[in-house]
Amino acid sequence: MTKQSAMIDTVILSIPYSAGIIEMSGPLPWTLYSSKRGFTKYIMKETPIQKADGLKRPSIRKVRRGPNWFLEMQISIPKLLYMNNVDEVSETDFKCVLETLKLRLQDYGIRIFTHVLRQATVIAFHPSKNILLSEGYTSSSVLIELKKINLTKRMDLTGYKFEIDGHSLQLYTQSHSVVIYDKVADLRKNKKRAVDKDKSAGQLSLFHCLKKARTEVLRIEVRLIGKRKMNSVLVKNGLPKYPTFEQVFRNDICKTIVNNYWHDLIADKNLFLFNMQTNPKQTLKKLLLKFPAMKPKEAIHLVGLDQLCRDENGVRELRQMIEKRTAKNNWYNQTSKAIQKLNSIQDIADCQGGVRQVNDQLKSFEALKIYNLLCKEL
């Protein structure tokens, strides 16, 4: 049996009313949300009965831009199918997604043909991957390692925010972000504190099963929010700007995007931080073998830098200390180049086991089906 590849979580779609959207049963209960010259937005909320039935429906809004009306919908695809987003969908689920979405829209009194949903324009989407940790590694232990990372200059210049608590790490700008968090711990948090603020009844009941099975799930989610950023990422991967729902619902696209963010921001530039070998003399030997022409003074400097970067809050804390006494450009011109040399002597096979498991599962990108997992565990 062929293993299914994991892929997309949340997507925001836009469909012009001219494509054949039909509002059934007379006037629908739209609520005016905002209105200004050339733009109007209405929203529709679930009824109390709908909220209680356990089904997951998209969030919908009716938008006017100039003379044209559009229906926009935000959908968590795994929640639509499985009532939770720990289970992951794959490319083979697309037909089922379309049919289920069609039915859930009819619950609102809106009829759309399947082929119209298939060709809906994507205006934002979140490729993601759930990582099942084993061998005693926990999400918290992986996050402790990741909090030490050094961000790239590119992310730095876009006004990033870096937030971490015991259960999540968030690197984000206004146009895109990477969120890495303890999925099991997040299930029990209230809406205000949780990363996933749109919890279903199915997810809340799932928490108790996951805790009973002592299951550790780390979630990595790339959020392409800004249209310009989303389009630039997709164009690099061979897709057109403003692609259709069908075009982004591809395993290879989602796998590439998540892996690129993981390696670009974290793994490729911070591998030395995760090395299990902490002996300074072993680090010195590796440096001298890798760079035979390196002077002893530089090698000793790099060993000291290696130890400082690993200590407590990692590279970010060290950088803040250094930048108080020197120009910010010196960090990039000097220290970052030194870090590159430290990174070049490391191998993923020597990394902390939890980080290595993340790297391996992103590489395989196989869909996680939590109910199968719980049956096996319990």
N, C-alpha and C positions, 0 to 999 in steps of 0.2 A: 504493500500500500504506500502510495506517495505521500510524503509529509507535506502538510500545507504550510505556506509561508504567511506570517503575520503582516499586518499593514496598518491601515488608516484608523483613526478614532473619530475625531470631530471634523465636520465639514460644514461650511456655510454656502448655500446654493441660492442663485438668483434666476428667476424665470419671468419673462415679460408676460403680462396678461394677454397680449396679442398672440401668444403661442397656443392659446386654447384653454386657458384656465376657466373653470366654470364654478361659480359660487351657487350652491344648491339651496333649496328650501327658503327662498326669499332673502331679505337683508340679514347679514351675519353680524354677530355681536362684536364688531371691531371697536376698539377704544382709541381715541386720538391720543398719540404720544407726544408728537411735536409737529410744528408747522411754521415754515418761514417761506420767504419768496422763492418759488421754484421747487420747493421740497416739502413733502408731507409724509408723516409716518404714522400708521395705525398698528396696534398690536392686538393679539387675541390670546387670552389665557384659557387654560383648561377649566372646565366646570368642576365643582366639588365631586360629582360622581366620577368624572374622568380621573381626577387625582387619586381616587380611592380604588380604582380597578386594577392597579398594578402594571398597566401597560405604559410604555415609554413613548411619548409623542415628541415631534420636533417643536422647537420654539419658532413661531411664525410671526411675520410682520408684512404689512402691505405698504409699499413705498411708492410715492410719486416723485419722479425726477423730470422736471419740465412737463411736457405733455404726456409722458409715458408712465404707466403703472407696472410695478413689479411685485411678485411674491418672493420674499426672502425667507429662508428657513435654516435654522441651525440644528444639526442632528449629531448626536453621539451614536455612531453606527452600531457598536457592540451593545449599547443599552437598548437600542431599537430592536435588536434581534434576541439578546440574551438577558435583558433587564440588568446587566452589570457591564462594566468595562474592564474586568479582569480577564474574562474570556475574550479572545481576539478573533476578529473576522479575517478572512482571506479572500483572494480574488474570486474563488469559486462561489462565494456567497452573494455575488452582485445581483443576480436575478432575484434571490430571496429578499435582498435589501430593497430593491425597487418595488416589489409587490407589497412588502410590509409597509413601506413608506407611503405608498398609494392608499392603503387601507387607513393608516393613521391620519392622513390628511382628510379623508372622507369623514372621519370622526368630527372634524372641525366644520364640515359642510363644504369642503373644497374638493372638486374632482379634477384630476390631472391624468392624462394618458401616460402609460409607462414609458413610451418612447420620448415623451417630452421631459420626464424626469431624467432619463438616461443622458439627454443632451443639455441638461441644466448647466448654467455657467457657475464655475467655482470661484468664489471671491475670497475665501480663506479656508485653510485646512490644517489639521494636526496629525501628521504621521507619528507613530509611537511604537514602543515595544515594552512589554512586561517581561522582566527578568526573574526567573525562578531560581533563588539562591539555595544552595545545598552545602553539605559538608560542615554544617555548623556556622556558616557565614550569615550575617544578618544585614538588613538594609542599613541599619545605623552604623555598622562597622565600615561599610563601603562609603557612606556619606562622610564619615570622619576622615577617610583618606582623600576624598574628592574636594573637601573644603580647603585643602592646601594648595590647590592648583594656581598656576599663573595664567591669567587671561591674555589673549593675543592683543596686539596693538589695535587691530581692526575693530574688535569688540569694544575696546577701551574708548576709542574716538567717537563712538555712537552714543555715548552717555548711558552706559549700561548700569544696571542695578544688580548687586550681588547680595542675595539674602540666603541665610542658612539658619535653621534651627535643628533640633535633634532629628527631624523627620523629613526635611526637604532642602534642596539646593536649587536656587533659581537664578539664572543668568538671562536678563532680558532687556530689550530696548522697546521702543514704541512699535517697531515693525516686525520683530521676531524675537523668539525666546527659546531657551532650553530649560525644561523643568525636570528635575530628577528627585523622586520622593518615595518614601516608604508607603506603598499602596495599602497595606493592611492597617497600619497606624492611621492613615488618612481617612479610612472608612469610618472610624469612630469619632472623628472630630466634628464639631458643629460647623455649620455653613460658613460662619465668619472666619474661622481659623483654617479650614480645610483648603487644600489645593484644588481638589475636585469639589466644586460648590453645588453641583447638580446631582445629588445622590438620589437613587431610586430605592424603593422599598426592598427590591431584590438585593441591592448592594448592602444594605444595612443588615439583612439576615445572613448574608454571605460572610460578614465579618466574624460572626461567632463560629462558623464552620472552619474558617481559615485559622482562627486562633486555636481551636481545638486540635487541628492537624499540625499546629506549630509551623505553618507555612510562611515563608519569607518571600515577598514579591516586591522587587524594586522596579519602579516605572520610569521610563525615559520618554519624554514627550517634546517634540519640536513643534512650536506654534508659529506658523507663518500667517501673521495677522495683517500686516501692511500689504496692500495690493502690489506695490512696486517691488517689494522684497520677494513676495511669493512668486511673481512673474519671473524675476531674475533667477531665482533658484530653479524654477521649472524649465526655463529656456536652456539653462546649462545642462539639463537632463533630457533635452530633446523634445520637450513639449511646447506648445504655443502659449502665448499670453492668454490669460483668462480661459483656461481649458475647460472642457466639459467634465461632468461627473464621471462619465465612463473613462475618460482619458487619465484621470488621477487615481482611479480605483485599480491600481496596478501594484503588485508586490514589488517588482524591481525598482519602481520609482520611490516608493516609501522606504524600502530597505536602503537605497543609496542615500537618500536625504538624511535619515537618522544616523547612519554610519558616518557620513561626512561631518555632521555636527559633532558627533562623539570624538572622532579623530582630530578634527580641526581645532576644537576648543579644549579638549581634555587629553585624550590618550597620546597623540603624537608629540605633543609639546610638554608633557608632564610625566612621562613614563618613569623617569628616575625617582619620582616621589613615591611610587608604589612598590619599589624594589624591596623584597624581603631581607636582602643582605644589607646590614647597617654597619658593618665593620669598616672603619675609615681606611685601614691599610689595604683591604680588598678593593676598595674604590680607587685608591692610588695605583694599585697594580693594573687594574683595568684601563685607567687613563694612560699609563705609560706604554701599555701594549697597543692601545688604539692610536696613540699619537707619539711615535718613537722620537720625533724631533722636539717634543714639548720640554721646556725647561722645568727643572724641579720646582722652582718658585711658583710657576703658573699652576702646576699640578697640585701643589699643596694648597694654593688659593682655592682651586676647584673643590678639593676635598672639604675644606672649611665651608664653602658655599653650599655644598651638598648637605652637610649636617644642619646648617642654619635653615635651609629651605624645608627640611623635614620636621623641624622642631615646632611644637605647639600648633599655631594657626597657619604655618606654612609660608608660601611665597608672598602672599598678599601682605601679611604682617611684616615680613622682612622688608618688602618694598616700601611700605609706609615709613618704616624707621629710617631707611636710606634716603628717601626723597626729602626728608626734613633737613638733611645736611648737604644735598647736592641738587643740581638741576634735574628735572624730570627726564629730559632726553638722555641723561647719562645711564638711566636704567635700561633703556632700549639699546643704546649704542654699546654698552659694555656688559652689564649683568645678563641681559637676555642672550647675548652671544655665548657667554660662559655657560648658561643653562642649556643651550643647544648642544654643547660638547658633552655635558653630563648626560643628556638624554640619549646621545648617540651610542653610549656604551651599554645601554640597557636593552633587555629583551622581555617581551610580554610573558614568556615562560617563567621568568624570575619574579613576577609581580605578585602582590598580595592576592590570595585566592579569590576573594570576592570580586575584585576588579577584573581579574582574569576571566571569571565566569561571565561577567557583563560583556567583555570583549568577544568571547567565544559565541555567546548567544546572539549578539548583534550580527556576527558574521554568518551564522546559520539562518537566523531570522525565521525560526519555525513558530507557528501559531501555538499559543498557550491556551489550553482548554481546561479551565479550573475544575469543572465538575468531574472530568476524568481523573484529575489529580486527587481530588478529595475522596473519590471512590477507592483509589489505590491506597491512600494514606489511612483512611478510616476503615 
